[in-house]
Amino acid sequence: MPKKGNKKGGNRRSPNKNSPNRRSPNKKKGNQHHNQHKQTSPNNGSKSTSNGSSHNNNNNNPSSSNTSTQQNGTNNDNLPKSPAMILKDKGNTEFQNHNYKKAIDFYSKAIDLEPDNHTLYSNRSAAYKSFGKFDEALDDANKCIELQADWAKGYVRKGTVYIQQNKLQLAEEVFKQGMKLCLQKEPLKKAMNLLENEKIARMGKEKKTVGGDHAQAEKFRTLINW
């Protein structure tokens, strides 16, 4: 009987104390938990690493840098200019030197290369106006507005041509239209100032009363401050 008891007792103690089979599940669980921790850490690390590497790649990527600078409107001077923009610069130089015919020629060549560039029509409109070709100047101003309806300078070009043609009422209507459609109103406010001064000057020539002059000026100041 003691032998049987010892045998049973030995079998009972071995799983609890000395049997490797009893402790191996704990180790296995611990190892699994440890392995899971190891597996999770590289993933987390790889995420941060991948984020870091992608960030570095963006910083080192010339195309992405150029795209961001173009969108922010910075460092454009470092980008190579297109042939049309080179011709535009030449036209600007001739315009500043009052060589309006040459300026028109350069702008026209630039438009042949970039027919959808609204700034080229704006510049050529100014050159046409200075050269005394008002109909052509109006055509280019209208084309500029057609291509970029929310760009204030197109309306300024058109309105100033009307002023040159003594069509002040039409000029005022154009400026009002631009004020409604354009977010950048400062060029239009300056144009309205020009129109105000022109109207006051003409009233003086026509010997209008002082009160009339002030009333007209107040009217345009209200539009400018709007």
Disulfide bonds with the S-S distance in Angstrom:
none
